[in-house]
């Protein structure tokens, strides 16, 4: 199961990149999705249902990620002082 999840890591990253504004956000989201998949893998009863399981975990993590508050970022300039 871990090998299947590792093989899907690029696909998961591409899915996350399509849903986020920056590459850093995509990497963070992809890491959260892959970690959730690894944690939930023992609950998978039928390996034939792997892809449905994978995408449902990804969608749930994405929904939770959207609900998280994020601090706004701003560029600091020399004129700030």
N, CA, C and O atoms as a Tinker XYZ file with bonds, in Angstrom:
   324  protein
     1  N      0.820000   -1.189000    0.000000    73     2
     2  CA     0.000000    0.000000    0.000000    64     1     3
     3  C      0.867000    1.256000    0.000000    63     2     4     5
     4  O      0.572000    2.212000   -0.717000    81     3
     5  N      1.922000    1.260000    0.790000    73     3     6
     6  CA     2.811000    2.419000    0.837000    64     5     7
     7  C      3.449000    2.684000   -0.518000    63     6     8     9
     8  O      3.669000    3.838000   -0.887000    81     7
     9  N      3.746000    1.624000   -1.260000    73     7    10
    10  CA     4.330000    1.792000   -2.592000    64     9    11
    11  C      3.339000    2.447000   -3.543000    63    10    12    13
    12  O      3.722000    3.280000   -4.365000    81    11
    13  N      2.079000    2.081000   -3.438000    73    11    14
    14  CA     1.055000    2.688000   -4.308000    64    13    15
    15  C      0.897000    4.168000   -3.977000    63    14    16    17
    16  O      0.751000    4.994000   -4.878000    81    15
    17  N      0.925000    4.504000   -2.699000    73    15    18
    18  CA     0.805000    5.899000   -2.293000    64    17    19
    19  C      2.013000    6.691000   -2.777000    63    18    20    21
    20  O      1.864000    7.807000   -3.274000    81    19
    21  N      3.200000    6.128000   -2.637000    73    19    22
    22  CA     4.414000    6.807000   -3.106000    64    21    23
    23  C      4.374000    7.005000   -4.621000    63    22    24    25
    24  O      4.813000    8.040000   -5.121000    81    23
    25  N      3.859000    6.032000   -5.346000    73    23    26
    26  CA     3.780000    6.147000   -6.802000    64    25    27
    27  C      2.807000    7.241000   -7.223000    63    26    28    29
    28  O      2.957000    7.820000   -8.299000    81    27
    29  N      1.823000    7.529000   -6.397000    73    27    30
    30  CA     0.828000    8.549000   -6.735000    64    29    31
    31  C      1.219000    9.946000   -6.265000    63    30    32    33
    32  O      0.445000   10.888000   -6.432000    81    31
    33  N      2.404000   10.096000   -5.682000    73    31    34
    34  CA     2.778000   11.379000   -5.094000    64    33    35
    35  C      2.826000   12.508000   -6.126000    63    34    36    37
    36  O      2.416000   13.628000   -5.819000    81    35
    37  N      3.303000   12.249000   -7.310000    73    35    38
    38  CA     3.331000   13.298000   -8.347000    64    37    39
    39  C      1.924000   13.676000   -8.789000    63    38    40    41
    40  O      1.633000   14.849000   -9.023000    81    39
    41  N      1.069000   12.698000   -8.899000    73    39    42
    42  CA    -0.316000   12.965000   -9.276000    64    41    43
    43  C     -1.009000   13.790000   -8.201000    63    42    44    45
    44  O     -1.769000   14.709000   -8.507000    81    43
    45  N     -0.747000   13.460000   -6.951000    73    43    46
    46  CA    -1.329000   14.209000   -5.834000    64    45    47
    47  C     -0.812000   15.641000   -5.852000    63    46    48    49
    48  O     -1.583000   16.580000   -5.651000    81    47
    49  N      0.490000   15.817000   -6.090000    73    47    50
    50  CA     1.051000   17.170000   -6.148000    64    49    51
    51  C      0.407000   17.973000   -7.291000    63    50    52    53
    52  O      0.061000   19.140000   -7.106000    81    51
    53  N      0.249000   17.368000   -8.441000    73    51    54
    54  CA    -0.370000   18.066000   -9.574000    64    53    55
    55  C     -1.812000   18.443000   -9.240000    63    54    56    57
    56  O     -2.261000   19.533000   -9.594000    81    55
    57  N     -2.531000   17.567000   -8.572000    73    55    58
    58  CA    -3.904000   17.850000   -8.152000    64    57    59
    59  C     -3.925000   19.025000   -7.190000    63    58    60    61
    60  O     -4.784000   19.901000   -7.288000    81    59
    61  N     -2.988000   19.042000   -6.267000    73    59    62
    62  CA    -2.905000   20.140000   -5.295000    64    61    63
    63  C     -2.495000   21.442000   -5.969000    63    62    64    65
    64  O     -3.017000   22.505000   -5.632000    81    63
    65  N     -1.570000   21.370000   -6.913000    73    63    66
    66  CA    -1.115000   22.575000   -7.614000    64    65    67
    67  C     -2.252000   23.217000   -8.400000    63    66    68    69
    68  O     -2.293000   24.439000   -8.545000    81    67
    69  N     -3.163000   22.411000   -8.904000    73    67    70
    70  CA    -4.301000   22.939000   -9.654000    64    69    71
    71  C     -5.300000   23.650000   -8.743000    63    70    72    73
    72  O     -6.137000   24.415000   -9.221000    81    71
    73  N     -5.217000   23.402000   -7.443000    73    71    74
    74  CA    -6.180000   23.967000   -6.513000    64    73    75
    75  C     -5.616000   25.061000   -5.606000    63    74    76    77
    76  O     -6.348000   25.627000   -4.794000    81    75
    77  N     -4.335000   25.360000   -5.737000    73    75    78
    78  CA    -3.713000   26.367000   -4.888000    64    77    79
    79  C     -3.072000   27.452000   -5.739000    63    78    80    81
    80  O     -2.864000   27.283000   -6.940000    81    79
    81  N     -2.763000   28.571000   -5.089000    73    79    82
    82  CA    -2.222000   29.725000   -5.811000    64    81    83
    83  C     -0.707000   29.683000   -5.959000    63    82    84    85
    84  O     -0.164000   30.234000   -6.916000    81    83
    85  N     -0.026000   29.042000   -5.032000    73    83    86
    86  CA     1.442000   29.032000   -5.081000    64    85    87
    87  C      1.981000   27.607000   -4.996000    63    86    88    89
    88  O      1.294000   26.682000   -4.560000    81    87
    89  N      3.216000   27.464000   -5.421000    73    87    90
    90  CA     3.872000   26.157000   -5.351000    64    89    91
    91  C      4.086000   25.740000   -3.901000    63    90    92    93
    92  O      3.996000   24.557000   -3.573000    81    91
    93  N      4.367000   26.703000   -3.039000    73    91    94
    94  CA     4.571000   26.378000   -1.621000    64    93    95
    95  C      3.288000   25.839000   -1.006000    63    94    96    97
    96  O      3.325000   24.871000   -0.247000    81    95
    97  N      2.155000   26.454000   -1.326000    73    95    98
    98  CA     0.871000   25.948000   -0.830000    64    97    99
    99  C      0.587000   24.555000   -1.374000    63    98   100   101
   100  O      0.081000   23.695000   -0.654000    81    99
   101  N      0.913000   24.331000   -2.644000    73    99   102
   102  CA     0.693000   23.019000   -3.256000    64   101   103
   103  C      1.537000   21.955000   -2.563000    63   102   104   105
   104  O      1.062000   20.846000   -2.318000    81   103
   105  N      2.791000   22.290000   -2.246000    73   103   106
   106  CA     3.661000   21.332000   -1.555000    64   105   107
   107  C      3.121000   21.017000   -0.164000    63   106   108   109
   108  O      3.085000   19.857000    0.247000    81   107
   109  N      2.703000   22.055000    0.556000    73   107   110
   110  CA     2.165000   21.844000    1.901000    64   109   111
   111  C      0.905000   20.980000    1.862000    63   110   112   113
   112  O      0.752000   20.047000    2.651000    81   111
   113  N      0.016000   21.304000    0.939000    73   111   114
   114  CA    -1.225000   20.541000    0.827000    64   113   115
   115  C     -0.931000   19.095000    0.419000    63   114   116   117
   116  O     -1.522000   18.167000    0.971000    81   115
   117  N     -0.035000   18.898000   -0.530000    73   115   118
   118  CA     0.308000   17.544000   -0.976000    64   117   119
   119  C      0.880000   16.724000    0.175000    63   118   120   121
   120  O      0.566000   15.543000    0.316000    81   119
   121  N      1.724000   17.354000    1.001000    73   119   122
   122  CA     2.281000   16.637000    2.149000    64   121   123
   123  C      1.181000   16.233000    3.124000    63   122   124   125
   124  O      1.192000   15.123000    3.656000    81   123
   125  N      0.235000   17.137000    3.355000    73   123   126
   126  CA    -0.871000   16.807000    4.251000    64   125   127
   127  C     -1.725000   15.670000    3.690000    63   126   128   129
   128  O     -2.153000   14.780000    4.425000    81   127
   129  N     -1.966000   15.711000    2.383000    73   127   130
   130  CA    -2.766000   14.656000    1.745000    64   129   131
   131  C     -2.051000   13.313000    1.843000    63   130   132   133
   132  O     -2.666000   12.315000    2.221000    81   131
   133  N     -0.777000   13.271000    1.513000    73   131   134
   134  CA    -0.031000   12.009000    1.550000    64   133   135
   135  C      0.066000   11.467000    2.971000    63   134   136   137
   136  O     -0.034000   10.258000    3.181000    81   135
   137  N      0.258000   12.345000    3.942000    73   135   138
   138  CA     0.302000   11.902000    5.331000    64   137   139
   139  C     -1.047000   11.323000    5.760000    63   138   140   141
   140  O     -1.101000   10.294000    6.432000    81   139
   141  N     -2.121000   11.982000    5.372000    73   139   142
   142  CA    -3.458000   11.468000    5.710000    64   141   143
   143  C     -3.700000   10.116000    5.044000    63   142   144   145
   144  O     -4.316000    9.231000    5.638000    81   143
   145  N     -3.219000    9.954000    3.814000    73   143   146
   146  CA    -3.379000    8.664000    3.132000    64   145   147
   147  C     -2.623000    7.560000    3.857000    63   146   148   149
   148  O     -3.137000    6.454000    4.022000    81   147
   149  N     -1.407000    7.860000    4.286000    73   147   150
   150  CA    -0.619000    6.860000    5.002000    64   149   151
   151  C     -1.281000    6.478000    6.324000    63   150   152   153
   152  O     -1.280000    5.311000    6.714000    81   151
   153  N     -1.842000    7.469000    7.003000    73   151   154
   154  CA    -2.513000    7.185000    8.267000    64   153   155
   155  C     -3.806000    6.390000    8.067000    63   154   156   157
   156  O     -4.157000    5.547000    8.893000    81   155
   157  N     -4.502000    6.660000    6.982000    73   155   158
   158  CA    -5.787000    6.004000    6.741000    64   157   159
   159  C     -5.649000    4.672000    6.001000    63   158   160   161
   160  O     -6.622000    3.923000    5.917000    81   159
   161  N     -4.488000    4.365000    5.473000    73   159   162
   162  CA    -4.295000    3.146000    4.673000    64   161   163
   163  C     -4.709000    1.869000    5.398000    63   162   164   165
   164  O     -5.286000    0.988000    4.761000    81   163
   165  N     -4.445000    1.722000    6.694000    73   163   166
   166  CA    -4.883000    0.487000    7.364000    64   165   167
   167  C     -6.401000    0.299000    7.381000    63   166   168   169
   168  O     -6.882000   -0.817000    7.578000    81   167
   169  N     -7.159000    1.379000    7.177000    73   167   170
   170  CA    -8.620000    1.288000    7.185000    64   169   171
   171  C     -9.193000    0.819000    5.848000    63   170   172   173
   172  O    -10.382000    0.509000    5.763000    81   171
   173  N     -8.377000    0.764000    4.820000    73   171   174
   174  CA    -8.841000    0.347000    3.497000    64   173   175
   175  C     -9.085000   -1.166000    3.510000    63   174   176   177
   176  O     -8.170000   -1.951000    3.756000    81   175
   177  N    -10.304000   -1.548000    3.247000    73   175   178
   178  CA   -10.664000   -2.970000    3.300000    64   177   179
   179  C    -10.406000   -3.692000    1.985000    63   178   180   181
   180  O    -10.023000   -4.861000    1.983000    81   179
   181  N    -10.613000   -3.009000    0.874000    73   179   182
   182  CA   -10.484000   -3.633000   -0.440000    64   181   183
   183  C     -9.485000   -2.839000   -1.279000    63   182   184   185
   184  O     -9.711000   -1.663000   -1.566000    81   183
   185  N     -8.392000   -3.472000   -1.670000    73   183   186
   186  CA    -7.366000   -2.766000   -2.431000    64   185   187
   187  C     -7.857000   -2.339000   -3.810000    63   186   188   189
   188  O     -7.256000   -1.460000   -4.429000    81   187
   189  N     -8.932000   -2.938000   -4.301000    73   187   190
   190  CA    -9.488000   -2.529000   -5.592000    64   189   191
   191  C    -10.096000   -1.128000   -5.497000    63   190   192   193
   192  O    -10.267000   -0.449000   -6.510000    81   191
   193  N    -10.417000   -0.708000   -4.290000    73   191   194
   194  CA   -11.025000    0.603000   -4.071000    64   193   195
   195  C     -9.978000    1.668000   -3.744000    63   194   196   197
   196  O    -10.318000    2.733000   -3.229000    81   195
   197  N     -8.704000    1.387000   -4.041000    73   195   198
   198  CA    -7.619000    2.290000   -3.660000    64   197   199
   199  C     -7.794000    3.691000   -4.236000    63   198   200   201
   200  O     -7.660000    4.676000   -3.509000    81   199
   201  N     -8.089000    3.794000   -5.517000    73   199   202
   202  CA    -8.152000    5.119000   -6.141000    64   201   203
   203  C     -9.328000    5.943000   -5.619000    63   202   204   205
   204  O     -9.183000    7.148000   -5.414000    81   203
   205  N    -10.448000    5.344000   -5.407000    73   203   206
   206  CA   -11.570000    6.054000   -4.804000    64   205   207
   207  C    -11.245000    6.499000   -3.387000    63   206   208   209
   208  O    -11.571000    7.613000   -2.978000    81   207
   209  N    -10.594000    5.607000   -2.646000    73   207   210
   210  CA   -10.145000    5.923000   -1.294000    64   209   211
   211  C     -9.174000    7.095000   -1.316000    63   210   212   213
   212  O     -9.292000    8.028000   -0.522000    81   211
   213  N     -8.215000    7.039000   -2.233000    73   211   214
   214  CA    -7.184000    8.072000   -2.323000    64   213   215
   215  C     -7.801000    9.439000   -2.595000    63   214   216   217
   216  O     -7.445000   10.421000   -1.942000    81   215
   217  N     -8.720000    9.508000   -3.551000    73   215   218
   218  CA    -9.303000   10.794000   -3.910000    64   217   219
   219  C    -10.270000   11.292000   -2.857000    63   218   220   221
   220  O    -10.423000   12.503000   -2.697000    81   219
   221  N    -10.925000   10.402000   -2.134000    73   219   222
   222  CA   -11.806000   10.872000   -1.059000    64   221   223
   223  C    -10.985000   11.431000    0.099000    63   222   224   225
   224  O    -11.373000   12.434000    0.700000    81   223
   225  N     -9.867000   10.805000    0.417000    73   223   226
   226  CA    -8.972000   11.344000    1.442000    64   225   227
   227  C     -8.438000   12.701000    0.992000    63   226   228   229
   228  O     -8.404000   13.645000    1.782000    81   227
   229  N     -8.021000   12.808000   -0.268000    73   227   230
   230  CA    -7.486000   14.072000   -0.789000    64   229   231
   231  C     -8.545000   15.168000   -0.715000    63   230   232   233
   232  O     -8.240000   16.291000   -0.314000    81   231
   233  N     -9.765000   14.862000   -1.089000    73   231   234
   234  CA   -10.834000   15.866000   -1.053000    64   233   235
   235  C    -11.133000   16.307000    0.375000    63   234   236   237
   236  O    -11.354000   17.493000    0.620000    81   235
   237  N    -11.142000   15.381000    1.310000    73   235   238
   238  CA   -11.399000   15.735000    2.705000    64   237   239
   239  C    -10.287000   16.596000    3.289000    63   238   240   241
   240  O    -10.563000   17.547000    4.020000    81   239
   241  N     -9.045000   16.279000    2.979000    73   239   242
   242  CA    -7.922000   17.082000    3.462000    64   241   243
   243  C     -7.973000   18.468000    2.829000    63   242   244   245
   244  O     -7.713000   19.467000    3.500000    81   243
   245  N     -8.301000   18.533000    1.563000    73   243   246
   246  CA    -8.402000   19.831000    0.882000    64   245   247
   247  C     -9.488000   20.700000    1.505000    63   246   248   249
   248  O     -9.282000   21.897000    1.706000    81   247
   249  N    -10.633000   20.116000    1.811000    73   247   250
   250  CA   -11.719000   20.869000    2.450000    64   249   251
   251  C    -11.278000   21.408000    3.810000    63   250   252   253
   252  O    -11.577000   22.552000    4.152000    81   251
   253  N    -10.574000   20.593000    4.578000    73   251   254
   254  CA   -10.071000   21.034000    5.882000    64   253   255
   255  C     -9.017000   22.125000    5.702000    63   254   256   257
   256  O     -8.960000   23.070000    6.490000    81   255
   257  N     -8.189000   21.998000    4.674000    73   255   258
   258  CA    -7.149000   22.983000    4.387000    64   257   259
   259  C     -7.773000   24.332000    4.022000    63   258   260   261
   260  O     -7.252000   25.380000    4.406000    81   259
   261  N     -8.873000   24.311000    3.292000    73   259   262
   262  CA    -9.554000   25.556000    2.930000    64   261   263
   263  C    -10.136000   26.260000    4.151000    63   262   264   265
   264  O    -10.195000   27.489000    4.190000    81   263
   265  N    -10.561000   25.496000    5.139000    73   263   266
   266  CA   -11.155000   26.080000    6.338000    64   265   267
   267  C    -10.120000   26.666000    7.291000    63   266   268   269
   268  O    -10.468000   27.477000    8.149000    81   267
   269  N     -8.854000   26.273000    7.160000    73   267   270
   270  CA    -7.806000   26.779000    8.048000    64   269   271
   271  C     -7.577000   28.262000    7.802000    63   270   272   273
   272  O     -7.494000   28.702000    6.656000    81   271
   273  N     -7.476000   29.026000    8.877000    73   271   274
   274  CA    -7.142000   30.446000    8.676000    64   273   275
   275  C     -5.668000   30.587000    8.283000    63   274   276   277
   276  O     -4.802000   29.887000    8.806000    81   275
   277  N     -5.413000   31.480000    7.380000    73   275   278
   278  CA    -4.040000   31.732000    6.943000    64   277   279
   279  C     -3.711000   33.195000    7.190000    63   278   280   281
   280  O     -4.547000   34.078000    7.000000    81   279
   281  N     -2.504000   33.429000    7.608000    73   279   282
   282  CA    -2.068000   34.805000    7.826000    64   281   283
   283  C     -1.751000   35.445000    6.480000    63   282   284   285
   284  O     -1.120000   34.820000    5.628000    81   283
   285  N     -2.182000   36.675000    6.288000    73   283   286
   286  CA    -1.835000   37.344000    5.029000    64   285   287
   287  C     -0.340000   37.626000    4.997000    63   286   288   289
   288  O      0.274000   37.876000    6.034000    81   287
   289  N      0.228000   37.585000    3.832000    73   287   290
   290  CA     1.656000   37.865000    3.697000    64   289   291
   291  C      1.838000   39.184000    2.966000    63   290   292   293
   292  O      1.044000   39.555000    2.101000    81   291
   293  N      2.888000   39.873000    3.330000    73   291   294
   294  CA     3.196000   41.152000    2.704000    64   293   295
   295  C      4.703000   41.252000    2.541000    63   294   296   297
   296  O      5.461000   40.733000    3.360000    81   295
   297  N      5.119000   41.901000    1.512000    73   295   298
   298  CA     6.539000   42.085000    1.259000    64   297   299
   299  C      7.047000   43.256000    2.076000    63   298   300   301
   300  O      6.438000   44.325000    2.072000    81   299
   301  N      8.158000   43.068000    2.779000    73   299   302
   302  CA     8.746000   44.139000    3.563000    64   301   303
   303  C      9.708000   44.930000    2.683000    63   302   304   305
   304  O     10.489000   44.363000    1.919000    81   303
   305  N      9.634000   46.236000    2.807000    73   303   306
   306  CA    10.516000   47.092000    2.021000    64   305   307
   307  C     11.399000   47.900000    2.937000    63   306   308   309
   308  O     11.176000   47.928000    4.147000    81   307
   309  N     12.398000   48.557000    2.382000    73   307   310
   310  CA    13.313000   49.396000    3.155000    64   309   311
   311  C     12.590000   50.632000    3.686000    63   310   312   313
   312  O     13.002000   51.190000    4.703000    81   311
   313  N     11.531000   51.068000    3.027000    73   311   314
   314  CA    10.800000   52.262000    3.446000    64   313   315
   315  C      9.995000   52.026000    4.714000    63   314   316   317
   316  O      9.432000   52.973000    5.262000    81   315
   317  N      9.927000   50.811000    5.188000    73   315   318
   318  CA     9.144000   50.476000    6.367000    64   317   319
   319  C      9.657000   51.194000    7.610000    63   318   320   321
   320  O      8.869000   51.639000    8.444000    81   319
   321  N     10.958000   51.303000    7.731000    73   319   322
   322  CA    11.556000   51.953000    8.921000    64   321   323
   323  C     11.207000   53.415000    8.905000    63   322   324
   324  O     11.603000   54.154000    9.807000    81   323
